[in-house]
Amino acid sequence: MIKTKGLNPKKRKKVINSGFKKIKKYGIFNSILSDGEHLFCYGDSNLYYLEKRFKTKKPLLKEIKDGKIRLKHPVEKTILISTRPLTKDKWTKIKGLKVFKDGEFV
C-alpha cells in the first residue's frame, strides 16, 4: 500500500513514483491514479496524453462550492489519456510518471 495522506504534492509524487517503480519490476506497467486533486499517470509501454483547450461562449463546466453554483472560465482545459493516440492531433507518449492538475501538466 502506498500511503500519501498528509504529504505535500512533491513528496506525494516521490512516494507514488517509488511505488510504481517497484510494481514495474514485475513486468509492463501503465497506471492512472487520482487523489481527487492530481492525476498521476505512469507510462511504461503505451500511454499517451493530449492537452486540449476549448474556447466557448458559455462555460462548459459548473463548479459547486459552499452550496452555490459558479460557472468556470470560458476557456476550458482538459487532459485526455489513452493507450494509443485517438485523433490526428499530436499526442505525447508518457514515459515514467507525469502529474496533471486542473487540465494541465504539473
C-alpha positions in Angstrom: 0.0 0.0 0.0 1.2 3.5 -0.9 0.4 6.0 1.9 0.3 9.6 0.8 -2.2 11.2 3.1 -0.9 14.5 4.5 2.1 14.7 2.2 2.8 17.9 0.2 2.5 17.4 -3.6 6.2 17.0 -4.2 6.6 14.3 -1.5 3.4 12.6 -2.8 4.8 12.4 -6.3 8.0 11.0 -5.0 6.3 8.3 -2.9 3.9 7.3 -5.8 6.8 7.2 -8.3 8.7 4.9 -5.9 5.8 2.6 -5.5 5.1 2.5 -9.3 8.8 1.6 -10.0 8.6 -1.3 -7.5 5.5 -2.6 -9.3 7.1 -2.2 -12.7 9.8 -4.7 -11.8 7.2 -7.4 -12.3 6.5 -6.5 -15.9 5.0 -3.9 -18.1 3.1 -1.4 -16.0 0.8 1.5 -17.0 -1.3 3.3 -14.4 -3.7 6.2 -13.9 -4.3 7.2 -10.3 -6.1 10.2 -8.8 -6.1 11.6 -5.3 -9.1 13.9 -6.1 -6.8 16.8 -6.9 -4.0 15.5 -9.0 -3.9 12.8 -11.8 -0.8 10.6 -11.6 -0.1 8.8 -14.9 2.7 6.2 -15.1 3.7 5.1 -18.6 5.9 2.1 -19.2 4.7 1.0 -22.6 1.7 2.5 -24.4 0.2 5.5 -22.5 -0.3 8.9 -24.2 -1.8 12.3 -23.3 -3.2 15.2 -25.2 -3.8 18.7 -23.7 -6.9 20.4 -25.1 -8.3 23.8 -24.6 -11.8 24.8 -25.7 -13.0 28.3 -26.1 -16.7 28.6 -25.6 -19.2 31.4 -25.4 -20.5 29.8 -22.3 -18.5 27.8 -19.8 -18.8 24.1 -20.2 -18.5 23.2 -16.6 -20.1 24.4 -13.4 -18.5 24.3 -10.1 -20.4 23.9 -6.8 -18.8 25.4 -3.7 -20.5 26.2 -0.5 -23.8 25.3 -2.0 -23.5 27.9 -4.8 -23.1 27.1 -8.4 -20.3 29.0 -10.1 -19.5 28.9 -13.8 -15.9 28.2 -14.7 -13.9 30.3 -17.1 -15.0 30.1 -20.8 -11.6 28.6 -21.7 -11.8 25.0 -20.5 -8.7 22.9 -20.2 -8.6 19.1 -20.2 -6.2 16.2 -20.4 -7.1 13.2 -22.5 -5.3 9.9 -21.5 -5.2 6.9 -23.8 -3.3 3.7 -24.5 -3.0 4.9 -28.1 -3.5 8.2 -30.0 -7.2 8.6 -30.7 -7.1 11.6 -33.1 -4.7 13.1 -35.6 -3.6 15.6 -33.0 0.0 15.4 -31.6 -0.2 13.1 -28.6 2.7 12.9 -26.2 3.9 9.5 -25.0 4.1 9.2 -21.2 7.4 7.8 -20.1 7.6 7.3 -16.3 5.4 9.4 -14.0 3.6 12.6 -15.2 1.3 14.6 -12.9 -1.6 16.7 -14.1 -3.8 19.2 -12.2 -6.7 21.2 -13.5 -6.3 20.1 -17.1 -2.5 20.9 -17.2 0.8 19.1 -16.9 2.3 20.0 -13.5 
